[in-house]
């Protein structure tokens, strides 16, 4: 039977190979060739399917066989290691790739010599593994209209920073293994990021999140859901972390391949640890799982090859029933009657009883007596949690004295703390002295600098107490108040949308869970709410000289930059070409245009004239007005592709183009001086009812000589 089974497998594999060969032959038979490029034509559009040239600097033609090129096929440049730079023409909307039963291929997969690429603004989709393994690629400008970045699209590349387009979805391992990646900018519109998108990015230390993102938040550099309760991803380059109070779940793969992490404490509020949560954390040596955790997912601690101990402080935590859930190197520490002990016994793992001298004894009635001492100025020795027994009184003595039943404490000099003796539920005498149990440090609420807030925008911040006995409870001190629109939760999270500007000082009380007497601490903080300002988004500067020449570009405005591309270092110095392509002299890379975003300090814009447009009609309105003002079809497409997703779902938009006012507020200096310049800046405001306002008169731009075209916009509230 074994021979027959293997024969069937062999026959099946042969069939698969033959089908693959036939498919390849069929594809080649249908493909046309033009110069170095193989291509196919479908419905009047060409897809590049192969490249036979010598590599180097390659410019893909905009047409092949008389039809426009609209896509780059999944094997077009695969493993072309001699390719150093590529310019993809306007009109290309997709760069393809696929994964068929584990066989992967991307358009530029394995192009290890590729260092520069110019992508057209019309691009919508970057397919699976499109640039996977392009180790020489250190930077790339992804157009704002891209809505999908596929699985493994940039995995294993040399990228050092990335700005994700607004509205793009990020696939599995899209940037996995990018060990040089240090900066990730997530814009306001991104709402879908696969949990494994940044696995193995060991140089990444924080996520940069745009103000107003509706799906995510960042705390201590880590990515959370908007509410700040679910930890989604920890940057792979962090070596020390503090999971904030208020966290209730650690998502699947949250700390995947965080190889620099050595220890971690799970706070009391966490109730679940997901699948693969700490997978491959090879530097992790110990972990303490709090009493509130009810479940630990599959492979949660697999591959933690340095893990020596994992402590379960609950007897009932559900541990996924698989030998690989916890690394074989770890000693499991738990109660005598517990799920931890059952799991360790089933899979033959080391187990150590969590008992004196580890600090806890299980009583027969199912209750626990936690012993500890508080190292503070009062030299207080404390029974942290007293046992309430139903039918018997178990005597606890302290150096021959009975501990006060109402307080559970007596004073002593901790330098010579004598032994505590007590009887357990079976009448046995037990002993506890300094060093046998946990030291409970004095509760404190450290001073922190609260992040700046802006009136009209969602704001969150977290306090984290230290010492004492978690979990903690937070509340405003008597007589203190937060800025209007903000509240403080008992978990220590400030949240809400501030409505007024100004600086407010307030005090916060924190209470721990010490029993029978809870510890308290207080601290005073200051929070500044800045006036509402508008964010100038995606102003794009196009330079069209009549000949190749060096050009200096500088901006000056009342406010601050939030993003520039390429980096703005007191200006841009570029070599510009008549077709608009630019060579940035700072990094010697090519770019199609210059991009900046920034906060403009004054939000008082003249909107007395303009147009009120239904959301569904926004596309046609913009096409008409932009063309009237003189934008080319390509520039119109770029503008609409960026702004339409933010505007089309509003009931109405009040739209105006204060181009002259914008030019006065944002000074653009270009040397040498251009012959003609067009600056299109849109201001819009979502409204729910149609109103009548005077129409705005727009003028048409006449391009002559060296011309400059800039477009951008902002939303006001």
C-alpha positions as semicolon CSV with decimal commas, in nm:
position;residue;x (nm);y (nm);z (nm)
1;X;0,000;0,000;0,000
2;X;0,287;0,235;0,075
3;X;0,430;0,182;-0,276
4;X;0,089;0,248;-0,431
5;X;0,045;0,563;-0,224
6;X;0,388;0,697;-0,325
7;X;0,318;0,612;-0,690
8;X;-0,001;0,815;-0,682
9;X;0,188;1,107;-0,531
10;X;0,457;1,077;-0,797
11;X;0,197;1,065;-1,076
12;X;0,019;1,367;-0,931
13;X;0,345;1,567;-0,915
14;X;0,432;1,477;-1,274
15;X;0,089;1,599;-1,386
16;X;0,141;1,923;-1,204
17;X;0,484;1,971;-1,366
18;X;0,344;1,897;-1,712
19;X;0,058;2,141;-1,663
20;X;0,305;2,406;-1,550
21;X;0,524;2,345;-1,856
22;X;0,224;2,363;-2,087
23;X;0,110;2,683;-1,922
24;X;0,453;2,837;-1,963
25;X;0,474;2,727;-2,326
26;X;0,127;2,860;-2,392
27;X;0,216;3,195;-2,237
28;X;0,529;3,224;-2,447
29;X;0,338;3,134;-2,759
30;X;0,085;3,411;-2,700
31;X;0,345;3,673;-2,600
32;X;0,478;3,934;-2,845
33;X;0,828;4,080;-2,840
34;X;0,936;4,440;-2,888
35;X;1,304;4,507;-2,829
36;X;1,395;4,379;-2,482
37;X;1,033;4,341;-2,371
38;X;0,793;4,049;-2,399
39;X;0,428;4,142;-2,360
40;X;0,070;4,030;-2,404
41;X;-0,229;4,238;-2,510
42;X;-0,571;4,199;-2,348
43;X;-0,866;4,428;-2,420
44;X;-0,643;4,691;-2,578
45;X;-0,394;4,706;-2,288
46;X;-0,042;4,564;-2,274
47;X;0,114;4,376;-1,984
48;X;0,491;4,328;-1,974
49;X;0,558;3,958;-1,917
50;X;0,935;3,935;-1,960
51;X;1,260;4,125;-2,009
52;X;1,565;4,004;-2,203
53;X;1,790;4,311;-2,189
54;X;2,128;4,363;-2,025
55;X;1,991;4,544;-1,721
56;X;2,138;4,865;-1,589
57;X;1,913;5,172;-1,610
58;X;1,589;5,071;-1,782
59;X;1,299;5,289;-1,897
60;X;0,982;5,095;-1,974
61;X;0,807;5,227;-2,286
62;X;0,457;5,371;-2,244
63;X;0,329;5,170;-2,544
64;X;0,412;4,832;-2,695
65;X;0,271;4,718;-3,026
66;X;0,077;5,042;-3,049
67;X;-0,122;4,984;-2,726
68;X;-0,064;5,142;-2,383
69;X;0,129;4,953;-2,114
70;X;-0,095;4,928;-1,804
71;X;0,065;4,656;-1,592
72;X;0,393;4,479;-1,508
73;X;0,343;4,102;-1,494
74;X;0,437;3,881;-1,200
75;X;0,756;3,741;-1,359
76;X;0,850;4,034;-1,584
77;X;1,181;4,125;-1,417
78;X;1,204;3,842;-1,164
79;X;1,565;3,783;-1,044
80;X;1,707;4,038;-1,291
81;X;2,008;4,108;-1,067
82;X;2,175;4,334;-1,327
83;X;1,887;4,583;-1,314
84;X;1,997;4,901;-1,129
85;X;1,717;5,152;-1,193
86;X;1,374;5,148;-1,352
87;X;1,134;5,417;-1,470
88;X;0,776;5,293;-1,502
89;X;0,570;5,503;-1,745
90;X;0,251;5,695;-1,678
91;X;-0,055;5,480;-1,736
92;X;0,067;5,175;-1,543
93;X;-0,188;5,097;-1,271
94;X;-0,057;4,768;-1,130
95;X;0,273;4,597;-1,051
96;X;0,179;4,231;-1,018
97;X;0,280;3,923;-0,824
98;X;0,132;3,597;-0,700
99;X;0,159;3,307;-0,460
100;X;0,042;2,974;-0,601
101;X;0,063;2,694;-0,348
102;X;0,379;2,833;-0,196
103;X;0,540;2,918;-0,532
104;X;0,581;3,295;-0,522
105;X;0,678;3,546;-0,786
106;X;0,677;3,924;-0,807
107;X;0,741;4,160;-1,094
108;X;1,079;4,271;-0,951
109;X;1,134;3,993;-0,698
110;X;1,503;3,918;-0,638
111;X;1,634;4,224;-0,828
112;X;1,917;4,265;-0,579
113;X;2,093;4,537;-0,781
114;X;1,788;4,762;-0,806
115;X;1,854;5,088;-0,621
116;X;1,616;5,339;-0,782
117;X;1,261;5,325;-0,913
118;X;1,018;5,592;-1,033
119;X;0,652;5,489;-1,006
120;X;0,370;5,671;-1,189
121;X;0,095;5,852;-1,003
122;X;-0,175;5,636;-1,166
123;X;-0,053;5,325;-0,983
124;X;-0,331;5,161;-0,781
125;X;-0,199;4,818;-0,682
126;X;0,139;4,673;-0,576
127;X;0,101;4,296;-0,592
128;X;0,225;4,012;-0,375
129;X;0,607;3,993;-0,350
130;X;0,640;4,265;-0,619
131;X;0,976;4,390;-0,482
132;X;1,058;4,106;-0,243
133;X;1,433;4,052;-0,197
134;X;1,537;4,383;-0,358
135;X;1,812;4,427;-0,102
136;X;1,962;4,731;-0,274
137;X;1,638;4,927;-0,266
138;X;1,667;5,169;0,027
139;X;1,391;5,419;-0,056
140;X;1,075;5,437;-0,263
141;X;0,797;5,691;-0,313
142;X;0,461;5,513;-0,317
143;X;0,200;5,728;-0,497
144;X;-0,096;5,848;-0,290
145;X;-0,349;5,666;-0,510
146;X;-0,221;5,317;-0,423
147;X;-0,499;5,130;-0,243
148;X;-0,335;4,789;-0,198
149;X;0,015;4,677;-0,096
150;X;0,019;4,299;-0,130
151;X;0,155;4,017;0,081
152;X;0,535;4,031;0,103
153;X;0,542;4,321;-0,145
154;X;0,860;4,477;0,000
155;X;0,977;4,189;0,221
156;X;1,353;4,158;0,260
157;X;1,431;4,491;0,093
158;X;1,682;4,750;0,213
159;X;1,419;5,016;0,284
160;X;1,510;5,251;0,569
161;X;1,181;5,442;0,590
162;X;0,836;5,420;0,439
163;X;0,532;5,648;0,411
164;X;0,215;5,447;0,356
165;X;-0,037;5,609;0,119
166;X;-0,371;5,719;0,268
167;X;-0,638;5,455;0,218
168;X;-0,397;5,172;0,136
169;X;-0,445;4,825;0,282
170;X;-0,124;4,651;0,394
171;X;-0,090;4,276;0,332
172;X;0,074;3,996;0,528
173;X;0,453;4,045;0,570
174;X;0,434;4,338;0,328
175;X;0,754;4,478;0,485
176;X;0,862;4,160;0,665
177;X;1,233;4,117;0,725
178;X;1,321;4,478;0,634
179;X;1,596;4,490;0,895
180;X;1,712;4,842;0,793
181;X;1,364;4,991;0,830
182;X;1,366;5,246;1,113
183;X;1,068;5,470;1,035
184;X;0,709;5,388;0,935
185;X;0,461;5,673;0,878
186;X;0,095;5,568;0,893
187;X;-0,139;5,839;0,757
188;X;-0,486;5,933;0,871
189;X;-0,675;5,723;0,615
190;X;-0,509;5,383;0,668
191;X;-0,749;5,149;0,847
192;X;-0,627;4,800;0,744
193;X;-0,280;4,672;0,837
194;X;-0,218;4,297;0,848
195;X;-0,080;4,192;1,186
196;X;0,231;4,042;1,022
197;X;0,305;4,341;0,796
198;X;0,625;4,434;0,984
199;X;0,743;4,098;1,119
200;X;1,121;4,079;1,150
201;X;1,185;4,455;1,114
202;X;1,453;4,445;1,382
203;X;1,562;4,808;1,328
204;X;1,213;4,953;1,378
205;X;1,169;5,122;1,716
206;X;0,837;5,306;1,680
207;X;0,535;5,364;1,458
208;X;0,458;5,723;1,353
209;X;0,081;5,771;1,334
210;X;-0,093;6,071;1,179
211;X;-0,327;6,279;1,396
212;X;-0,690;6,176;1,347
213;X;-0,639;5,815;1,233
214;X;-0,973;5,645;1,299
215;X;-0,848;5,286;1,342
216;X;-0,520;5,294;1,535
217;X;-0,332;5,464;1,818
218;X;0,029;5,449;1,937
219;X;0,145;5,414;2,298
220;X;0,514;5,392;2,395
221;X;0,596;5,345;2,024
222;X;0,369;5,038;1,993
223;X;0,065;5,009;1,766
224;X;-0,275;4,970;1,938
225;X;-0,636;4,975;1,832
226;X;-0,802;5,317;1,849
227;X;-0,925;5,263;2,204
228;X;-0,574;5,174;2,322
229;X;-0,693;4,843;2,470
230;X;-0,556;4,590;2,220
231;X;-0,180;4,577;2,155
232;X;-0,149;4,502;1,783
233;X;0,224;4,526;1,706
234;X;0,547;4,600;1,887
235;X;0,832;4,740;1,671
236;X;1,092;4,469;1,627
237;X;1,380;4,693;1,732
238;X;1,259;4,762;2,086
239;X;1,462;4,599;2,364
240;X;1,269;4,731;2,662
241;X;0,895;4,787;2,678
242;X;0,627;4,878;2,926
243;X;0,279;4,752;2,844
244;X;0,051;5,029;2,972
245;X;-0,232;4,989;3,217
246;X;-0,558;4,977;3,023
247;X;-0,434;4,708;2,784
248;X;-0,680;4,419;2,780
249;X;-0,544;4,196;2,503
250;X;-0,218;4,113;2,327
251;X;-0,306;4,037;1,966
252;X;-0,185;3,750;1,748
253;X;0,183;3,798;1,661
254;X;0,212;4,127;1,856
255;X;0,578;4,062;1,955
256;X;0,667;3,825;1,671
257;X;1,048;3,814;1,621
258;X;1,121;4,091;1,877
259;X;1,463;3,936;1,924
260;X;1,601;4,216;2,146
261;X;1,332;4,176;2,412
262;X;1,473;4,014;2,729
263;X;1,190;4,029;2,984
264;X;0,830;4,140;3,007
265;X;0,562;4,178;3,270
266;X;0,199;4,137;3,167
267;X;-0,015;4,393;3,355
268;X;-0,323;4,292;3,553
269;X;-0,578;4,423;3,303
270;X;-0,468;4,190;3,022
271;X;-0,712;3,900;2,975
272;X;-0,581;3,725;2,662
273;X;-0,251;3,655;2,484
274;X;-0,301;3,569;2,116
275;X;-0,153;3,306;1,884
276;X;0,218;3,357;1,801
277;X;0,218;3,658;2,039
278;X;0,587;3,617;2,140
279;X;0,694;3,376;1,866
280;X;1,070;3,386;1,796
281;X;1,161;3,626;2,080
282;X;1,501;3,462;2,114
283;X;1,629;3,709;2,375
284;X;1,334;3,669;2,613
285;X;1,450;3,505;2,936
286;X;1,152;3,537;3,170
287;X;0,789;3,637;3,163
288;X;0,536;3,697;3,437
289;X;0,171;3,642;3,339
290;X;-0,075;3,824;3,562
291;X;-0,371;3,672;3,738
292;X;-0,621;3,832;3,498
293;X;-0,500;3,645;3,187
294;X;-0,761;3,383;3,100
295;X;-0,611;3,239;2,779
296;X;-0,277;3,190;2,605
297;X;-0,290;3,117;2,229
298;X;-0,118;2,860;2,009
299;X;0,261;2,899;1,957
300;X;0,243;3,203;2,190
301;X;0,596;3,145;2,327
302;X;0,737;2,907;2,066
303;X;1,094;2,972;1,950
304;X;1,179;3,168;2,267
305;X;1,505;2,974;2,291
306;X;1,644;3,172;2,588
307;X;1,325;3,155;2,795
308;X;1,407;2,999;3,132
309;X;1,088;3,070;3,328
310;X;0,725;3,156;3,269
311;X;0,508;3,227;3,572
312;X;0,130;3,185;3,576
313;X;-0,032;3,380;3,861
314;X;-0,373;3,225;3,799
315;X;-0,459;2,861;3,854
316;X;-0,717;2,870;3,574
317;X;-0,543;3,029;3,273
318;X;-0,630;2,829;2,959
319;X;-0,309;2,731;2,777
320;X;-0,352;2,623;2,415
321;X;-0,326;2,244;2,406
322;X;-0,012;2,202;2,197
323;X;0,347;2,120;2,294
324;X;0,469;2,419;2,092
325;X;0,269;2,679;2,282
326;X;0,556;2,725;2,529
327;X;0,924;2,680;2,442
328;X;1,080;2,360;2,570
329;X;1,359;2,559;2,745
330;X;1,122;2,723;2,994
331;X;1,040;2,612;3,346
332;X;0,670;2,662;3,406
333;X;0,590;2,811;3,746
334;X;0,237;2,778;3,879
335;X;0,008;2,657;4,153
336;X;-0,017;2,298;4,269
337;X;-0,368;2,253;4,137
338;X;-0,360;2,451;3,812
339;X;-0,383;2,441;3,434
340;X;-0,013;2,530;3,421
341;X;0,085;2,216;3,613
342;X;-0,149;2,001;3,401
343;X;0,001;2,139;3,079
344;X;0,359;2,085;3,200
345;X;0,284;1,725;3,299
346;X;0,114;1,644;2,967
347;X;0,404;1,767;2,755
348;X;0,686;1,664;2,991
349;X;0,803;2,019;3,064
350;X;0,979;2,139;3,379
351;X;0,740;2,261;3,647
352;X;0,806;2,451;3,969
353;X;0,550;2,510;4,241
354;X;0,450;2,872;4,292
355;X;0,457;2,855;4,675
356;X;0,666;2,969;4,966
357;X;0,941;3,074;4,906
358;X;0,789;3,187;4,574
359;X;0,532;3,382;4,774
360;X;0,192;3,208;4,755
361;X;0,012;2,917;4,926
362;X;-0,309;2,760;4,794
363;X;-0,563;2,689;5,069
364;X;-0,803;2,399;5,049
365;X;-1,099;2,633;5,015
366;X;-0,954;2,762;4,687
367;X;-0,835;3,094;4,824
368;X;-0,480;3,223;4,828
369;X;-0,267;3,394;5,089
370;X;-0,011;3,629;4,926
371;X;0,279;3,728;5,147
372;X;0,505;4,022;5,089
373;X;0,677;4,317;5,253
374;X;0,666;4,686;5,171
375;X;1,003;4,858;5,161
376;X;0,913;5,212;5,264
377;X;1,006;5,476;5,518
378;X;0,759;5,334;5,773
379;X;0,933;4,992;5,758
380;X;0,598;4,822;5,713
381;X;0,574;4,446;5,689
382;X;0,242;4,354;5,532
383;X;0,025;4,054;5,459
384;X;-0,086;4,168;5,114
385;X;-0,406;3,965;5,102
386;X;-0,570;3,804;5,403
387;X;-0,763;3,480;5,372
388;X;-1,132;3,468;5,454
389;X;-1,210;3,114;5,561
390;X;-1,563;2,995;5,590
391;X;-1,551;2,751;5,883
392;X;-1,220;2,796;6,062
393;X;-0,980;3,065;6,177
394;X;-0,621;3,021;6,067
395;X;-0,383;3,208;6,296
396;X;-0,113;3,422;6,136
397;X;0,161;3,536;6,375
398;X;0,445;3,781;6,336
399;X;0,744;3,712;6,561
400;X;0,509;3,579;6,820
401;X;0,257;3,862;6,781
402;X;-0,079;3,833;6,609
403;X;-0,103;4,064;6,310
404;X;-0,370;4,329;6,355
405;X;-0,686;4,185;6,202
406;X;-0,814;4,522;6,085
407;X;-0,499;4,641;5,910
408;X;-0,299;4,327;5,840
409;X;0,024;4,511;5,918
410;X;0,269;4,584;6,200
411;X;0,577;4,802;6,198
412;X;0,927;4,662;6,210
413;X;1,277;4,739;6,092
414;X;1,313;4,557;5,762
415;X;1,688;4,526;5,805
416;X;1,617;4,251;6,060
417;X;1,273;4,130;5,957
418;X;1,195;3,819;6,164
419;X;1,004;3,525;6,029
420;X;0,630;3,524;5,992
421;X;0,473;3,196;6,102
422;X;0,122;3,091;6,013
423;X;-0,096;2,781;5,995
424;X;-0,233;2,669;5,661
425;X;-0,573;2,509;5,599
426;X;-0,440;2,170;5,704
427;X;-0,300;2,302;6,030
428;X;0,061;2,288;5,911
429;X;0,305;2,554;6,033
430;X;0,453;2,767;5,750
431;X;0,729;3,026;5,759
432;X;0,791;3,346;5,567
433;X;1,073;3,599;5,603
434;X;1,231;3,881;5,410
435;X;1,356;3,753;5,076
436;X;1,114;3,460;5,062
437;X;0,836;3,659;4,898
438;X;0,801;3,954;4,664
439;X;0,916;4,296;4,777
440;X;0,634;4,542;4,723
441;X;0,788;4,881;4,646
442;X;0,622;5,205;4,743
443;X;0,345;5,310;4,504
444;X;0,428;5,613;4,290
445;X;0,290;5,796;3,987
446;X;0,590;5,912;3,782
447;X;0,598;6,249;3,610
448;X;0,550;6,227;3,233
449;X;0,539;6,482;2,953
450;X;0,196;6,459;2,797
451;X;0,189;6,479;2,418
452;X;0,055;6,796;2,258
453;X;-0,314;6,802;2,177
454;X;-0,506;7,004;1,920
455;X;-0,856;7,139;1,960
456;X;-1,101;6,945;1,746
457;X;-0,886;6,631;1,715
458;X;-0,912;6,303;1,907
459;X;-0,650;6,278;2,183
460;X;-0,533;5,995;2,407
461;X;-0,263;5,970;2,675
462;X;-0,184;5,717;2,947
463;X;-0,050;5,726;3,301
464;X;0,154;5,433;3,436
465;X;0,200;5,391;3,810
466;X;0,490;5,190;3,951
467;X;0,538;4,991;4,270
468;X;0,263;4,889;4,509
469;X;0,033;4,606;4,407
470;X;-0,132;4,621;4,064
471;X;-0,389;4,659;3,921
472;X;-0,419;5,033;3,974
473;X;-0,717;5,268;3,970
474;X;-0,685;5,631;3,863
475;X;-0,902;5,936;3,935
476;X;-0,872;6,315;3,928
477;X;-0,778;6,465;4,262
478;X;-1,035;6,676;4,441
479;X;-1,057;7,022;4,283
480;X;-0,884;6,918;3,959
481;X;-1,040;6,912;3,615
482;X;-0,930;6,827;3,262
483;X;-0,969;7,051;2,955
484;X;-1,324;7,050;2,815
485;X;-1,394;6,741;2,606
486;X;-1,146;6,511;2,783
487;X;-1,208;6,247;3,051
488;X;-0,985;6,028;3,269
489;X;-1,075;5,658;3,286
490;X;-1,006;5,444;3,591
491;X;-0,748;5,258;3,378
492;X;-0,534;5,574;3,359
493;X;-0,623;5,674;3,002
494;X;-0,712;6,031;2,909
495;X;-0,933;6,033;2,600
496;X;-1,172;6,250;2,407
497;X;-1,177;6,549;2,171
498;X;-1,067;6,877;2,333
499;X;-1,283;7,175;2,238
500;X;-1,082;7,474;2,358
501;X;-0,716;7,575;2,353
502;X;-0,495;7,663;2,650
503;X;-0,275;7,501;2,918
504;X;-0,434;7,315;3,211
505;X;-0,266;7,180;3,526
506;X;-0,439;6,898;3,712
507;X;-0,361;6,633;3,973
508;X;-0,421;6,259;3,946
509;X;-0,466;6,011;4,232
510;X;-0,371;5,646;4,188
511;X;-0,478;5,364;4,420
512;X;-0,326;5,016;4,416
513;X;-0,474;4,678;4,515
514;X;-0,284;4,621;4,837
515;X;-0,499;4,458;5,105
516;X;-0,625;4,522;5,360
517;X;-0,491;4,879;5,315
518;X;-0,457;5,015;4,962
519;X;-0,161;5,235;4,874
520;X;-0,215;5,578;4,721
521;X;-0,002;5,829;4,530
522;X;-0,062;6,165;4,364
523;X;0,115;6,376;4,102
524;X;0,043;6,696;3,909
525;X;0,057;6,720;3,530
526;X;0,022;6,986;3,263
527;X;-0,152;6,951;2,926
528;X;-0,145;7,208;2,645
529;X;-0,426;7,220;2,391
530;X;-0,320;7,407;2,079
531;X;-0,569;7,606;1,869
532;X;-0,718;7,422;1,576
533;X;-0,486;7,449;1,278
534;X;-0,524;7,303;0,932
535;X;-0,300;7,038;0,788
536;X;-0,186;7,119;0,436
537;X;-0,189;6,772;0,282
538;X;0,016;6,642;-0,008
539;X;0,116;6,969;-0,181
540;X;0,301;6,833;-0,485
541;X;0,551;7,057;-0,664
542;X;0,619;6,975;-1,032
543;X;0,913;7,142;-1,209
544;X;0,912;7,163;-1,592
545;X;1,226;7,346;-1,718
546;X;1,289;7,390;-2,090
547;X;1,624;7,218;-2,049
548;X;1,808;7,009;-1,793
549;X;1,925;7,242;-1,516
550;X;1,993;7,268;-1,143
551;X;1,707;7,425;-0,944
552;X;1,676;7,537;-0,581
553;X;1,334;7,515;-0,410
554;X;1,249;7,666;-0,070
555;X;0,928;7,705;0,134
556;X;0,851;7,950;0,414
557;X;0,527;7,958;0,616
558;X;0,391;8,013;0,966
559;X;0,370;7,658;1,095
560;X;0,576;7,342;1,074
561;X;0,646;7,052;0,838
562;X;0,493;6,713;0,923
563;X;0,633;6,526;0,620
564;X;0,860;6,596;0,322
565;X;0,972;6,372;0,039
566;X;1,255;6,369;-0,035
567;X;1,391;6,508;0,294
568;X;1,374;6,888;0,313
569;X;1,706;7,014;0,443
570;X;1,661;7,391;0,444
571;X;1,538;7,347;0,089
572;X;1,569;7,106;-0,203
573;X;1,849;7,108;-0,456
574;X;1,762;6,909;-0,769
575;X;1,856;6,857;-1,131
576;X;1,527;6,895;-1,320
577;X;1,445;6,761;-1,667
578;X;1,187;6,892;-1,915
579;X;0,967;6,582;-1,857
580;X;0,942;6,670;-1,487
581;X;1,173;6,400;-1,349
582;X;1,412;6,517;-1,077
583;X;1,750;6,406;-0,947
584;X;1,777;6,500;-0,579
585;X;2,137;6,608;-0,515
586;X;2,118;6,524;-0,144
587;X;2,066;6,148;-0,188
588;X;2,134;6,111;-0,564
589;X;1,795;5,943;-0,615
590;X;1,537;6,020;-0,882
591;X;1,190;6,152;-0,799
592;X;0,887;6,248;-1,013
593;X;0,814;6,561;-0,801
594;X;0,858;6,717;-0,456
595;X;0,607;6,654;-0,175
596;X;0,548;6,829;0,156
597;X;0,285;6,834;0,426
598;X;0,261;7,077;0,714
599;X;0,049;7,244;0,980
600;X;-0,053;7,599;0,887
601;X;-0,095;7,804;1,202
602;X;-0,388;8,024;1,092
603;X;-0,713;7,845;1,010
604;X;-0,912;8,159;0,921
605;X;-0,952;8,112;0,545
606;X;-1,188;8,310;0,322
607;X;-1,468;8,069;0,227
608;X;-1,731;8,330;0,141
609;X;-1,712;8,229;-0,226
610;X;-1,695;7,882;-0,374
611;X;-1,922;7,587;-0,451
612;X;-2,138;7,344;-0,255
613;X;-2,107;7,003;-0,417
614;X;-2,279;6,673;-0,332
615;X;-2,027;6,408;-0,233
616;X;-2,124;6,184;-0,524
617;X;-2,060;6,470;-0,769
618;X;-1,717;6,562;-0,632
619;X;-1,517;6,378;-0,898
620;X;-1,683;6,555;-1,193
621;X;-1,663;6,892;-1,015
622;X;-1,290;6,858;-0,948
623;X;-1,220;6,739;-1,303
624;X;-1,398;7,044;-1,444
625;X;-1,240;7,307;-1,213
626;X;-0,887;7,167;-1,220
627;X;-0,891;7,150;-1,600
628;X;-1,022;7,506;-1,612
629;X;-0,734;7,628;-1,395
630;X;-0,481;7,460;-1,625
631;X;-0,381;7,127;-1,470
632;X;-0,286;6,860;-1,725
633;X;-0,490;6,537;-1,742
634;X;-0,215;6,359;-1,545
635;X;-0,206;6,632;-1,278
636;X;-0,587;6,624;-1,255
637;X;-0,577;6,247;-1,209
638;X;-0,313;6,271;-0,936
639;X;-0,513;6,537;-0,749
640;X;-0,845;6,351;-0,774
641;X;-0,690;6,013;-0,683
642;X;-0,560;6,164;-0,358
643;X;-0,859;6,373;-0,248
644;X;-1,164;6,187;-0,378
645;X;-1,158;5,906;-0,114
646;X;-1,178;6,169;0,163
647;X;-1,461;6,371;0,003
648;X;-1,696;6,149;-0,195
649;X;-1,874;5,997;0,107
650;X;-1,963;6,335;0,261
651;X;-2,322;6,449;0,205
652;X;-2,197;6,785;0,075
653;X;-1,862;6,960;0,045
654;X;-1,812;7,335;0,060
655;X;-1,517;7,384;-0,177
656;X;-1,309;7,689;-0,260
657;X;-0,969;7,749;-0,422
658;X;-0,799;8,038;-0,233
659;X;-0,493;8,016;-0,458
660;X;-0,377;8,376;-0,409
661;X;-0,433;8,365;-0,032
662;X;-0,237;8,038;-0,016
663;X;0,053;8,191;-0,212
664;X;0,066;8,476;0,040
665;X;0,066;8,241;0,342
666;X;0,308;7,983;0,198
667;X;0,599;8,150;0,025
668;X;0,756;7,940;-0,253
669;X;1,101;8,053;-0,371
670;X;1,250;7,891;-0,681
671;X;1,593;7,973;-0,825
672;X;1,623;8,030;-1,116
673;X;1,289;8,209;-1,127
674;X;1,030;8,025;-1,341
675;X;0,861;8,190;-1,640
676;X;0,515;8,076;-1,522
677;X;0,383;7,928;-1,200
678;X;0,046;7,777;-1,103
679;X;-0,036;7,706;-0,736
680;X;-0,368;7,525;-0,688
681;X;-0,477;7,492;-0,326
682;X;-0,820;7,357;-0,232
683;X;-0,995;7,421;0,100
684;X;-1,304;7,211;0,171
685;X;-1,546;7,164;0,457
686;X;-1,787;6,868;0,494
687;X;-2,142;6,993;0,557
688;X;-2,475;6,816;0,601
689;X;-2,708;7,070;0,438
690;X;-2,684;7,246;0,104
691;X;-2,632;7,621;0,133
692;X;-2,614;7,905;-0,122
693;X;-2,288;8,099;-0,155
694;X;-2,157;8,325;-0,434
695;X;-1,966;8,140;-0,706
696;X;-1,589;8,174;-0,719
697;X;-1,433;8,305;-1,041
698;X;-1,131;8,100;-1,144
699;X;-0,869;8,195;-1,403
700;X;-0,690;7,975;-1,656
701;X;-0,315;7,927;-1,630
702;X;-0,096;7,982;-1,938
703;X;0,216;7,766;-1,934
704;X;0,518;7,935;-2,088
705;X;0,890;7,858;-2,072
706;X;1,013;7,715;-1,743
707;X;0,683;7,637;-1,566
708;X;0,607;7,524;-1,210
709;X;0,283;7,358;-1,103
710;X;0,192;7,293;-0,737
711;X;-0,130;7,134;-0,608
712;X;-0,254;7,046;-0,262
713;X;-0,537;7,108;-0,018
714;X;-0,675;7,094;0,334
715;X;-0,993;7,015;0,524
716;X;-1,134;7,268;0,769
717;X;-1,386;7,195;1,041
